[in-house]
Structure formats: C-alpha cells, structure tokens
Amino acid sequence: MTNIFVGNLSYQATQADLQNAFGAYGNIERINVVTDRETGQPRGFAFIEMTDPAAAQNAIANLNGSELHGRAINVNEARPKPAGGGDYGRRSSGYRGGNGRSRGNRW
C-alpha cells in the first residue's frame, strides 16, 4: 500500500475528481480530501492510498504538476506522521508571560 499526498488542490476538487485522475493508474483503496474541522471547508490537500506500489509511482510521476480545476497539483509519496504526534495543539506566539517560569513550577 502506498500513501500519496496531493497538494495545491483547488477548493472545488472533489473525491470523484481524484478518483478519475488517479484511478486511471490503478486501484485506489481510499481517498481522503482533508477538510477544516470547524467549517468543513476543504483545506487544499488530500491523501490517496493505492494498493499497487508500481501503479502509485506511475501516478505520482505522471500527475505531479498536472492541472486539476486550473491549478497545478503537487503529487508525491506521503511522509509518515512523526512519532508522538509532533507539536500538535501547542501553538505559541512566543509570549510566556509572568516571570518566564513554567506554570508547573511553584517556588
């Protein structure tokens, strides 16, 4: 199984559009058009799982840079998620407030 990342997608691109484009190269196991949790709007990228690694590489080679809904899409093999979930949910503006000590320290 090969997981493919598709970036720079038009917000009008649908699962059916991706099925048509990638299905020409082989069997697709799953398509996930990523949407915003709060609004449900597409975020401009998707993941596609193809069962045959050779077909997936062929799709990547042929579809990278091609146009879908007037936008040149970026297609490459998806990188695995970092172990431990990365830094999700810990966005910071750099301001720590107070005296710079973490809130857990009680001196």
Steps between C-alpha positions, in 0.01 A plus 500: 500500500635843405370822655510799263484867598322734258554871568399833348150366436228737392226529762262379228685168460291205614562141593351403161751725319788327677347157435487579128858633486671234712271209409642509148829373648375221725281387786427758769437375852403831660478874428500761777438862400605685815249753634505756779348359820302812582375615160505176300667687213776323302853592609659456155662159538412132503642154561450207267585138580579278204538125536771446236828684573604498132166652395536761777847600379367523144213725616742721695733535201219580256271717714754717685471847347185417303198729518178429686237775506757745363768436764827310462486228767796373700506122521753298698526209738366600840745510787397312814374698799770572757488275806335654803269727301751779446416842641126484432298735712797687643499810289671790665554863422822492696356691797533308824371765737586533866857454607588248228462195723261229392169487679585164653787644706395627841798663666 
